[in-house]
Amino acid sequence: MAGPPLKLAAMRLALLLPAASVLASCSVVEQPSGLIPRWTTAYRQIIHDDDRVRLRDWRTSFTEALASARATGHSAEIDREGALLNPDAALTQPGLPNGIYRCRVIKLGARQPENLTFVSYPAFTCRVRAERELQRLTKLTGSQRYVGLIFPGDALRNVFLGTLVLGDETRAMQYGQDEQRDVAAYVERIGPQRWRLIMPEPRFESRIDVMELVPAGATP
């Protein structure tokens, strides 16, 4: 028969095992370096091949999605957006300052026949903050929320790699954990206080998603 010390040890082990299981299940989400498989400031070291293709072909996706939306009667809405929906509107110095932003998403093109070719959502709230040597961009509100890191790119665009958080979920997956949730995008500056994310070939609904970012309190 086990004595008191052994009984006490067994009780402690029984209490620790469930906690260890919970910690293990959360080890890859919402940690400073956990949004990507391993910490690096070079997006080419971690980007998946299919995301590399999506970014490579972004302009084809953009122009085809615009053509589809115009063909179904949305030319006026597209023209009103000006630079936001102009594939060639990127300006130099694409760096996105840290802070709170108004961010709104426009979906262009239909991934399936039942999808709409043009959907414009109202503005939500996004936050950009430092994440070690990079930046973390988080869409804080809305039913589809992007969480990820912004990596250095070139003179016209930086690169966003992240994941999609849906509905009432409270945690983001790690990039690469579920390809249906992975998001690859270019970050571009299109005005003095206006930026956009170009997300080609998202997994759901559209051919391209374009998210406008304007600092809270600023006029685009």
N, C-alpha and C positions, 0 to 999 in steps of 0.2 A: 504494500500500500504506500502511495507516494506521501512523503512528509510535507509539512507546510511550505518549505522553500520551493519544492517542485510544483506544488499546486499553484503557488503565487506566480511562478514563471509561466506555467501553462495559461493562467488567466491573462497575464500581460500579453502573451503571444496571440491569444484569441482576439484581444482588443486591437492589436497592432495590424493584423492581417487585413481587415477591411479597409483601414486607413491607407495602407500601402497600395491596395488595389485602386482606390480612388486617385491617389497621387499618380500612379502609373498611367491611368487613363487620361489624365490631364497634362501629361508631361510635354506635349508638343503644341499646346495651344496657348496663345496670349502670353507667352514668355518673351523677354526682350530679344532673344536670339531664336525663339521657337517658331517664328513665322516662316522661316526657311530651313531646309534640312541641315545646313551648317552655315556658320557665319562667314560671309564674304561681302566685299563691296563691289565685286565684279559679277554682274547679272549673268554673263555668259557661262559662268562656272556652274550655275544651278538651273538655268532655264531649260524646260523640257523641249524636246524636238518639235512637238506639235505647236507649242507656243512660239517657238522660233519661226515656224512657217506662218503662223497667224500674223506675227509682226512683220515678217518679210513681205507679205502680200496685202498689207493693210490698205494701200491705196486702191487696189482692185476691189476689195470689199467695200470701201467707202463709196467709190464712184458707182458701182453696181447697185448698192443700197439706195443711193440718191436717185438714180434713174428709176428704180422700182417705185419709190415713194412719189416721184413726180408723175409717173405714168398712172398712178391711182388717185391723182387729184390733189396732191399736197405741195404743189410748187409755191403757192403763196406763203405757206408756213415756213418752208425751207428758206425762201428769199428773205423773210423777216429776220431770220437768225443771223444773217450776215456772215461774218468771219467764222462763227462757231461751226457752221456746216460747210465751210469751204475747205476742201482737202489740202489746199496749198497755202493756208493762212499762217503757218508757223513762223514765228519771229525768232531772232537769235536770243540767247541768254534765257533758256527755258526754266531756270531755277524757280522753284515754288517756295516763297517764304513761309516760315512757320506761322501758325495762327488758326483762327476760326474762319470758315468759308461758308457762303451760301453755295450749294451745289445742286444742280438739276440735271436730269438725265433725259436725253432724247434717243429713242430707239428707231433705227432705220432699217428698212428691208424686212422681209418675212422669211423666217427659217422654215416654216411650214405653211401650206396654203391657208390654214385657218388663222394664222397670225396677221396682225395689222402691219402695214408697211411704214406707218409713222405714228409714234406715240410720244407725246411730250409730257413729262411729269412736273409737278410743282417743285419749287426749291426745298431742299432739306438742309441739314447741317453737317458739315464735314470739319475735321480737324487735321492739321498737319503739325507734327512735332518731331523733335530730334530723336533719333534711335541710334545711339552710338555714332558711328561715322556716317550714317544714312539718315533718312527721314521715314517716318511712318505716317501713312495717310489712312484715316478711318472715316467712313460715312457713318455718322452717329445715329441717324434716324431713317425711317422708311422700311419697307418690307424686304428690300434687297439692299444689303449693306456691304460695301467693299472694305476689306482690311488688308493692308500689305505695305511693302517697302518701296521707296523710290530710289533707284540706282542711277549713278552718272551715266549719261549716254553720249551725245555729241553736241555740236553747236546749236542744233535746232530742237532736239528732243531728248528727254530722259526716259527711263523705263520703270514702269510699275509692275511688280509681280506680287500677287496676293490671292485672296480667296473671297468667296461670296458667302455671307451669312444671311440666312433666310428667316422670315417670320419672327417668331418669338425666341429663336436661338440666342444664347448669350455668349457663346464662345466661337472663335474662328478656328477653322482647320489650318493645319500647316500647308503651305504651298507644296503641291505635289502629292498630297495625301489622297485627294479625290479629284481626278481630272475634270469631273463635271462641275466642280466648284472653282477650279483654277481660273484666275483672271490675269491676262497679260495685256499691257496697255502702254501707249506712248503718252508722255506728259509734254505738252507744248504751251508756249505763251502765245496768245493771239491778240493781246492789247496791253496797254499800260498797267491795268489791274485786272487782267482777264486771262485765265488759263483753261485748258481742257485736257481731259483724258480721252484718248481714242482707243476703244476696246474692240478690235476686229473679231468677228466670228465668235461671239459668245455662245455658250452651250444652249441657251434658252431663247426662244421667241424671235430674235432679230439677226440681221447680218452684221450690224455694227451698232455699238452703243457709244454715244458721245456725252461726256459729263462736263458741264461748264463749272468752273470754280471762280468765284468772285469774293474777295475779302469781305467779311461781315461789315456792313456800314458803307461800303464803297459802291459807286455807280459804274457798271461795266462800260 
